[in-house]
Amino acid sequence: MSHTEQTTHQTDHHTGSCLCGGVAFEINGPFEHFFLCHCQRCRKASGTAHTANLFSTTATVVWLSGEDLLCHYHVPESRHARCFCKNCGSPLPLAQPELGLVLVPAGCLDTPLAMRPEAHIFTSSRAEWDDDLAALPEFDGLPG
């Protein structure tokens, strides 16, 4: 296998899990987009400033364990849906065949991701406190 084939294979296959470890999965196929979404629904679903979601029209999700722990929620009269672990609440991949889309929360991946976010989206819904966060001090752990 050439280096290019190895690199492609590595970036087209990822594994991940939830916080409690009850759910494990693999993703086979490339991601086409990586967006940081600031819409109100994503902020509520994540409890933070934005979600970090990977999108694919060709990838597949294979559940390795914990499929019985999956919960799904669909916001009525919208395209917004989510999948999460019923034990720990971790966001998990969501296949939406009706949209031809697989959405994967980037934080649930256990394998390195070479792709970087390409855009902030729905910034008109950005939280009022989510401004100039790069200027804040940084710590490797809790501040002393």
N, C-alpha and C positions, 0 to 999 in steps of 0.2 A: 504494500500500500504506500503510495507516495505521501509526502508531507502535506500536500494540498488535500488529498483524500482524507488523511487523518484529521486535519483541522476541520474540514467540513463535517466529518462524522462526529467529532467531539462537539461541535456547536449545534448539531442537529439532534442530539440526544442529551436529555437532562433527567436527573432524578430529583425528587423532592419529598417533603414530608410536612406534617403539621407539628405544632409545638409539643404536644404530648407524645408524639411518635406513634400514635395509633393508626394514622393513615400514611401510606407511602405510595408513590406513583412514579411513573416515568413518562416523559414527553418525547415522542419521536417525530421529528420534522423541524423545519426552520421557523423562526419567528420573523414576521415581516415588519412589525412595528413594536416600539417600546415607548409608551406615553405615561406621563405623570398627570393624572386627572384630578382636577380641583372642583369638580361638580359637587353640589350639595349631597347627592346620594352617595358618592364615593367617600366623601368626608365622613358622613354618618356611618357608613359600613366599616370604615377603617378606624374611626375615632381619632383621626389625625388630619394633617393639612391636605394630604392628597394620597391617592393610591399610585402604585408603580406597577403597571400592567403590561404584559407582553401579549401580542396578538398574532394569531396564525390562521390562515385559511386552509392549510394542508396538514398541520400537525395532528397527531392522535395522542390521547391520554390512555395509559394503561394503569389500572389500579393494582398495585402489588399487594397491599394489605389495607384493611380497614374500610372497605367499601360500605359496610353496614353502618359506619360512623358518619357518612356523608349526609349533610342537610342542604337543602336548596331553598332559596327564597327568590321570588320574582315580584318586583314592584308592579302592582296592578296597572294596567293600561300604559305600560312602558316597555322598553327593551332591556331595562336594567334588571339584572339577576345576579345572584351570587351563590357560591358553593362554599361550605365551611364544615369543619369538624364539629360534631355535636358535643364532644367532650371538652375541647379547649377553645373552640371558636375561631381557630386559625382559618384565614381565607385559603381556598384551594382552587385548582384549575376547574374551569367550567366550559364544557363543550356545549355549543349552541348550534346544533345542526340546522335549525330553521333559518339561522343567519349565515351559515357556512363559516363559523368562527369558533376558535378555541381561545379563551382568555386565561392567562396564567399570571397570578400575582407573583411578581419577581421575588419577593421576600420568602416564598415557600420553597424555592429551589435550593437544593443542597450542593449542586455542582456549580462551578464557576460560570459566570456569564460574561462573555467578551463584549456583548452588545451594550451600548450606552443609551440612556433615554434620548429620544430625538426631539421631544417637544413637551411643553406644559400645555394641557388642553383645558377647556372650560374655565379659563382664568377669570372670566367675569363673575364666577361664583367663588373665587378665592377667599379664604378666611381673612378677616381684617387684620389679624395678627401675623399672617404669613407674608411678611414683607421684609426684604433685606436680611434674611436669616443667615446668609453667608458671613455677615459681619459679626455674628455672635462668637464669644470665646469657645474654644474646643477643649475637651478633656478626654483622656483615654478611658476613664471610668467615671464614677460619681465625683463631683467636685468635693474637695476636702474641706 
